[in-house]
């Protein structure tokens, strides 16, 4: 038997917070926008006239437990 040791040639470096933070904020804003359109875009809180957005996200609304009827 031979004894071989694994020596990694590359050491992973952490990603600085300054590079992650803008993308995390952007993703958070997209999530808030998606939650608004799925959960609240109907009736009195509607920003877009008509029922097009409501019908587009209707099944997702029920899947996530938002009432709409």
C-alpha positions as CSV (number, residue, x, y, z in Angstrom):
1,X,0.0,0.0,0.0
2,X,1.1,3.5,-0.7
3,X,0.3,6.5,1.4
4,X,-0.8,9.4,-0.6
5,X,-1.9,12.7,0.9
6,X,-4.2,15.1,-0.8
7,X,-2.8,18.6,-0.9
8,X,-5.2,21.1,-2.4
9,X,-3.5,23.5,-4.8
10,X,-6.0,26.3,-4.5
11,X,-7.4,27.7,-1.3
12,X,-10.9,29.2,-1.6
13,X,-11.1,32.9,-0.8
14,X,-14.1,34.5,0.8
15,X,-16.2,36.9,-1.3
16,X,-16.1,40.4,0.2
17,X,-19.4,41.8,1.6
18,X,-19.0,44.8,-0.7
19,X,-19.5,42.6,-3.7
20,X,-22.4,40.6,-2.3
21,X,-24.4,43.4,-0.8
22,X,-25.6,45.1,-4.0
23,X,-26.8,41.8,-5.5
24,X,-28.5,40.8,-2.2
25,X,-30.4,44.2,-2.1
26,X,-31.4,43.8,-5.8
27,X,-32.6,40.2,-5.2
28,X,-34.6,41.4,-2.1
29,X,-36.3,44.2,-4.1
30,X,-37.2,41.7,-6.8
31,X,-38.7,39.4,-4.2
32,X,-40.7,42.2,-2.6
33,X,-42.0,43.1,-6.1
34,X,-43.0,39.5,-6.8
35,X,-44.7,39.2,-3.4
36,X,-46.7,42.4,-4.1
37,X,-47.8,41.2,-7.5
38,X,-48.8,37.7,-6.3
39,X,-50.3,38.7,-3.0
40,X,-51.8,42.2,-3.3
41,X,-52.3,43.2,-6.9
42,X,-56.0,43.2,-7.0
43,X,-58.9,45.4,-5.9
44,X,-58.3,48.5,-4.0
45,X,-54.5,48.0,-3.8
46,X,-54.1,47.5,-7.6
47,X,-51.5,49.7,-9.3
48,X,-52.4,48.4,-12.8
49,X,-55.9,48.7,-14.1
50,X,-57.7,45.6,-15.4
51,X,-57.4,42.0,-14.3
52,X,-54.5,41.0,-16.5
53,X,-51.9,40.7,-13.6
54,X,-54.4,39.0,-11.4
55,X,-55.2,36.4,-13.9
56,X,-51.5,35.9,-14.8
57,X,-50.6,35.1,-11.1
58,X,-53.9,33.5,-10.1
59,X,-52.6,29.9,-9.7
60,X,-49.5,31.1,-8.0
61,X,-51.6,33.1,-5.6
62,X,-53.6,30.0,-4.5
63,X,-50.4,27.9,-4.4
64,X,-48.8,30.3,-1.9
65,X,-52.0,30.6,0.2
66,X,-53.2,34.1,-0.7
67,X,-57.0,34.4,-0.9
68,X,-58.5,36.1,-4.0
69,X,-62.1,35.0,-4.3
